[in-house]
Amino acid sequence: MPDKTNILYLLWWHLNEFQWFAIPDMGVFRGAGHPTTVDHTQGMILPAHLTLSLDEEDDALASVQLEHWHDAFGYEGVELRAKLIALGAAGRKALQSSKAFDLPPFGVLHQIDGRLRFEQGSTNLHREFYGMGALPVKAISPGVYQKPEVSAPVVVPPSRVSREMRKARNTALASLLVLLSALVLFFCWRSCNSAAPMTDPIMETPQASDSVSSTEQKDTGSLQDSDAAMQQETDQVIVRDSGEVVIEESIVDSLSATVQHRSCIIIVGSFLRQQNAVRMAQRLSAANFTVHRETFGRFTRVGVVFDCVEKDLAEMLSILRQQVDAGAWVLKY
């Protein structure tokens, strides 16, 4: 790559990249692209090329041009600006003395009646076809090009064996399609007649199950007795005709205002295994919470009952988070 002192190369690069370049005291040279074409009248192929036109000077575009060079090559703008100013001054001096200034490879500037005129040179400025001119179109010589012979394909007469094989294959494919259709209909019928299980916002996760299973196990008789006692205690404080909502941080304040002066239940876990639900209830009871249990589909829900007259909802959630690591909280009121 030429070094940064080759200002003409940088101008040529900027023309191909942004379709314009600027020189102080001269103006802005704008380019227009033209695709490759074929001139049938002259029998020539004209490669893609650029045409240039001279526009009025624009100081802002000169600064933008320096930024483009800095971004692409890392060149500092101070020295390049000085090179551009020197190029423009040299052009003005030449125009005053000889009325013409050669700007290779772009063309020649002329000063006519006090105004600048630009005459583009013959060099192709397109980066992919730089310096390339028109190319002649050569016709194909009949002696060189030979039309390929087209041979007819060999036709094999159908035999009785091949017809019987095709018939057997088609029969096997039809039987297979019938079997597949029957299987699809059977599975669709089973899926339509099977009831979907109930879902719960609070599902029993392996993390919650492990934390409950890690609790010290007791004998089956004592678990059943404590379960019955807690169930009897809970039945006395179940809120009838209650609403239910998943607690999110963004709605805690509005929920607190809704359930103020009412008895509420916060569900802290849902368990598929009855034994895990019993252990969670024992943990809550040991922490002096009033335990609530209910059945939700195939799950057993465990929660705590509290009175919003004495404790705020946010305060109750803060206390519960110190005892239970629940994936979600459900409020019943």
C-alpha positions in Angstrom: 0.0 0.0 0.0 1.4 3.5 -0.8 2.4 5.6 2.2 0.4 8.6 3.4 2.5 11.0 1.3 0.9 9.7 -1.9 -2.1 12.0 -1.7 -3.2 11.2 -5.2 -3.6 7.5 -4.3 -5.7 8.4 -1.2 -7.9 10.6 -3.4 -8.4 7.8 -5.9 -9.2 5.4 -3.0 -11.8 7.8 -1.6 -13.4 8.2 -5.0 -14.0 4.5 -5.3 -15.1 4.1 -1.7 -17.4 7.1 -1.4 -17.9 8.4 -5.0 -16.3 11.8 -4.3 -13.1 13.6 -3.1 -12.3 17.2 -2.2 -9.3 19.4 -2.8 -9.1 22.8 -1.2 -9.1 25.9 -3.5 -10.4 23.6 -6.3 -13.7 22.0 -5.4 -15.4 18.6 -4.9 -15.0 16.0 -7.6 -18.1 13.7 -7.7 -18.0 10.3 -9.4 -20.8 8.4 -11.1 -20.5 4.6 -11.7 -21.3 2.9 -15.1 -21.6 -0.9 -15.4 -19.9 -3.0 -18.0 -21.7 -2.8 -21.4 -21.4 -4.3 -24.9 -21.3 -1.9 -27.9 -22.7 -4.1 -30.7 -22.3 -1.4 -33.4 -18.5 -1.2 -32.8 -18.1 -4.8 -31.6 -16.5 -3.7 -28.3 -16.9 -4.5 -24.6 -16.8 -1.4 -22.4 -15.7 -2.3 -18.8 -17.3 -0.7 -15.8 -15.9 2.9 -15.3 -16.4 6.1 -13.4 -17.1 9.6 -14.7 -16.0 12.7 -12.8 -17.6 16.1 -12.5 -16.4 19.2 -10.7 -18.6 20.8 -8.0 -18.3 23.9 -5.8 -15.9 23.7 -2.9 -17.2 22.5 0.5 -15.0 22.9 3.6 -17.1 20.4 5.6 -16.6 17.6 3.1 -12.8 18.2 3.2 -12.9 17.5 7.0 -15.1 14.4 6.5 -12.6 13.1 3.9 -9.8 13.3 6.5 -11.9 11.4 9.0 -12.5 8.6 6.4 -8.7 8.3 5.8 -8.1 8.1 9.5 -10.7 5.4 10.1 -9.5 3.3 7.1 -5.7 3.7 7.4 -5.0 5.2 10.8 -3.4 8.3 9.3 -3.4 11.5 11.3 -5.2 14.4 9.7 -2.7 17.2 10.3 -0.1 16.1 7.7 -2.8 15.0 5.2 -4.6 18.4 5.5 -1.2 20.1 4.8 -0.7 17.9 1.8 -4.2 18.7 0.5 -3.7 22.5 1.0 -0.3 22.2 -0.8 -1.9 20.4 -3.7 -4.6 23.0 -4.0 -2.1 25.9 -3.9 0.0 24.2 -6.6 -3.0 23.9 -8.8 -4.0 27.5 -8.4 -0.5 28.7 -9.1 -0.3 26.5 -12.3 -3.7 27.8 -13.4 -2.6 31.4 -13.0 0.5 30.9 -15.1 -0.5 28.3 -17.8 -4.3 28.2 -17.4 -4.1 24.4 -17.0 -3.2 22.0 -14.2 -2.6 18.3 -14.8 -4.1 16.1 -12.0 -3.2 12.5 -12.8 -4.8 10.0 -13.1 -8.1 12.0 -13.0 -7.6 14.6 -15.8 -6.8 18.2 -16.4 -8.2 21.4 -14.9 -8.6 24.5 -17.1 -9.3 28.1 -16.1 -11.6 29.7 -18.8 -13.0 33.2 -18.3 -12.1 33.1 -14.6 -13.9 29.8 -14.0 -12.6 26.3 -13.5 -13.4 23.6 -16.0 -12.5 19.9 -15.5 -11.6 17.6 -18.4 -11.5 13.9 -17.4 -8.6 11.8 -18.7 -8.7 8.5 -20.5 -7.6 6.4 -17.6 -10.3 4.0 -16.3 -10.6 5.0 -12.6 -12.7 2.0 -11.5 -10.8 0.0 -8.9 -11.6 -3.4 -10.5 -10.8 -2.3 -14.0 -8.2 0.4 -13.4 -6.6 1.5 -16.6 -8.5 -0.9 -18.7 -10.0 0.3 -22.0 -12.5 -1.2 -24.5 -12.0 -4.8 -25.6 -13.0 -6.2 -29.0 -15.7 -8.8 -29.2 -14.5 -11.8 -31.2 -17.0 -14.0 -33.0 -16.8 -17.8 -32.6 -15.0 -19.4 -35.5 -17.0 -22.3 -37.0 -13.8 -24.2 -37.5 -13.0 -24.1 -33.8 -16.4 -24.6 -32.3 -18.0 -28.0 -33.0 -21.6 -28.5 -32.2 -21.9 -31.6 -30.0 -23.7 -34.6 -31.4 -26.9 -35.5 -29.7 -27.3 -39.2 -29.4 -30.7 -40.8 -28.7 -31.0 -42.8 -25.5 -31.1 -46.5 -25.6 -34.7 -47.6 -25.1 -35.0 -50.9 -23.2 -38.3 -52.6 -23.9 -40.3 -53.3 -20.7 -40.2 -56.9 -19.5 -42.7 -58.9 -17.6 -40.4 -59.3 -14.7 -40.0 -55.5 -14.3 -43.7 -55.0 -14.4 -44.3 -57.6 -11.7 -41.6 -56.0 -9.5 -43.1 -52.5 -9.9 -46.6 -53.9 -9.0 -45.2 -55.6 -5.9 -43.4 -52.5 -4.8 -46.4 -50.3 -5.3 -48.5 -52.8 -3.2 -46.0 -52.8 -0.4 -45.9 -49.0 -0.3 -49.7 -48.7 -0.3 -49.9 -51.2 2.7 -47.2 -49.2 4.5 -49.2 -46.0 4.0 -52.4 -47.6 5.3 -50.6 -48.8 8.4 -49.0 -45.4 9.1 -52.4 -43.7 8.7 -54.0 -46.2 11.2 -51.2 -45.5 13.8 -51.6 -41.8 13.4 -55.4 -42.0 13.9 -55.0 -44.2 17.0 -52.5 -41.9 18.7 -54.7 -38.9 17.9 -57.7 -40.6 19.4 -55.8 -41.5 22.6 -54.5 -37.9 23.0 -58.0 -36.5 22.5 -59.5 -38.8 25.1 -56.8 -38.4 27.8 -57.5 -35.6 30.3 -54.7 -33.0 30.8 -53.4 -32.8 34.3 -53.9 -29.8 36.4 -51.0 -27.4 36.7 -50.0 -25.2 39.6 -48.1 -21.9 39.8 -45.9 -23.4 42.5 -44.5 -26.8 41.3 -42.4 -29.2 43.3 -38.8 -28.6 42.1 -35.9 -31.0 42.8 -34.3 -28.2 44.8 -37.3 -27.9 47.1 -37.7 -31.7 47.3 -34.1 -32.2 48.3 -34.3 -29.4 51.0 -37.3 -31.1 52.5 -35.8 -34.6 52.2 -32.7 -33.4 54.0 -34.8 -32.8 57.1 -34.5 -35.4 59.7 -37.0 -38.2 59.0 -39.4 -39.5 61.6 -41.3 -42.7 61.8 -44.5 -43.1 59.7 -46.9 -43.2 62.6 -45.8 -39.9 64.1 -46.0 -38.2 60.6 -49.6 -39.3 60.1 -50.6 -38.1 63.6 -49.0 -34.7 63.1 -50.5 -34.4 59.7 -54.0 -35.1 61.0 -53.5 -32.5 63.8 -52.3 -29.8 61.5 -55.1 -30.6 59.0 -57.7 -30.1 61.8 -56.0 -26.8 62.9 -56.0 -25.5 59.3 -59.7 -26.4 58.6 -60.7 -23.9 61.2 -59.1 -20.9 59.4 -59.7 -21.6 55.7 -61.0 -18.5 53.9 -64.1 -19.3 51.9 -64.8 -17.6 48.5 -61.2 -16.4 48.3 -59.2 -14.9 45.4 -55.9 -16.2 44.3 -52.9 -14.4 42.7 -49.2 -15.1 42.1 -47.2 -12.6 44.2 -44.7 -10.4 42.3 -42.5 -7.7 43.7 -44.1 -5.1 41.4 -47.6 -5.6 42.9 -46.9 -6.2 46.5 -48.0 -2.7 47.6 -51.3 -2.9 45.7 -51.9 -6.4 47.1 -51.3 -5.1 50.6 -54.0 -2.5 50.2 -56.4 -5.1 48.7 -56.1 -7.6 51.6 -55.9 -5.1 54.4 -58.0 -6.1 57.5 -58.5 -9.6 56.0 -57.3 -13.1 56.7 -54.9 -14.4 54.1 -53.0 -17.5 53.1 -49.6 -17.6 51.3 -48.9 -20.9 49.5 -45.1 -21.6 49.8 -44.9 -25.0 48.0 -46.8 -27.7 46.1 -45.7 -31.3 46.4 -46.4 -34.5 44.5 -45.2 -36.7 47.4 -47.4 -36.5 50.5 -44.4 -37.1 52.7 -42.6 -34.0 51.5 -45.7 -31.9 52.1 -45.9 -33.2 55.7 -42.2 -32.3 56.3 -42.7 -28.7 54.9 -45.8 -28.3 57.2 -43.7 -29.5 60.2 -41.0 -26.9 59.3 -43.6 -24.1 59.2 -45.3 -25.3 62.4 -41.9 -25.4 64.2 -41.4 -21.8 63.1 -44.7 -20.8 64.9 -46.7 -20.3 61.6 -50.3 -21.3 61.3 -50.1 -24.1 58.6 -52.6 -24.4 55.7 -52.8 -27.5 53.5 -55.0 -28.2 50.5 -55.2 -30.5 47.4 -54.7 -29.0 44.0 -55.0 -31.6 41.3 -52.3 -34.2 41.9 -50.4 -31.8 44.2 -50.6 -31.1 47.9 -50.3 -27.4 48.7 -48.7 -26.1 51.9 -48.9 -22.5 53.1 -49.3 -20.3 56.1 -52.3 -18.3 57.4 -51.9 -14.8 58.7 -54.1 -11.8 59.6 -53.4 -8.7 57.5 -54.7 -6.6 60.4 -51.6 -7.4 62.5 -49.0 -7.9 59.8 -48.4 -6.2 56.5 -48.1 -8.5 53.4 -44.5 -7.3 52.6 -43.5 -7.9 56.2 -44.9 -11.4 56.1 -43.1 -12.2 52.9 -39.8 -11.0 54.4 -40.3 -13.3 57.4 -41.2 -16.3 55.2 -38.1 -15.8 52.9 -35.9 -16.4 56.0 -37.5 -19.8 56.5 -38.5 -21.1 53.0 -36.8 -20.8 49.6 -39.9 -21.0 47.4 -39.8 -20.7 43.6 -43.0 -18.6 43.6 -45.6 -17.3 46.2 -49.4 -17.6 45.8 -51.7 -15.3 47.8 -55.2 -16.5 48.7 -57.6 -14.0 50.3 
